[in-house]
Amino acid sequence: MVLLRPILAFTTHKHLLGLAETYFNSLLEPFQSANLPCSLEISRFSSFESLAKGTSPPEIIETLITTTQSTLTLLLPSDSSLSLEIQTPYQLSHVNYQWISPFTLKTSSLSAPNGEISFDALSDAESPIMLAVEESLACITSSLLGPTWRKIEMREFEKGGKRIRVELRGSDHAGKIIVIHDSEEIPCVNRSLADILSSIS
């Protein structure tokens, strides 16, 4: 049982990290396709560096169970970011297991400039993640359009009776940014959002 616990901790953590990396990459792809500045930075199993300092098998096992952590940071346009910390969802205790939430989300968006929320499932974090992503898209759209365009709501802008709407659509690796002008929908698929907005305005 002593040997099984660190293996289970490592396997669980690796699975959670894989799910989060796939999800964050799916958020990144529409921005990259629209030629918008963004990137994903991943720090995998940061606590493993301390394993070399372990002097005995029990210390190594305790490190594996209690401190394994990885961080995914999604850097979005308009200087906003999402940072998702993943840790093994239980800690070693001399009496029993103490549950800790495996996901901690930190944001630097307009609605939550210093937000920090813990979640038990990645699906529970989807709403605040998508809010931050959509706010970033709205901010970069507003910046590209310039001060002559008035923001009506998060996705819609108006200038002299002309309206455009910029949306992030789709999921499961098929997401894309869509510019809606009049009744025309223009997908930003390997096409710059800046060029599309410039041609409209």
Order of alpha helices (4+ residues) and beta strands (2+ residues): alpha-beta-alpha-beta-beta-beta-beta-beta-beta-alpha-beta-beta-beta-beta-beta-alpha
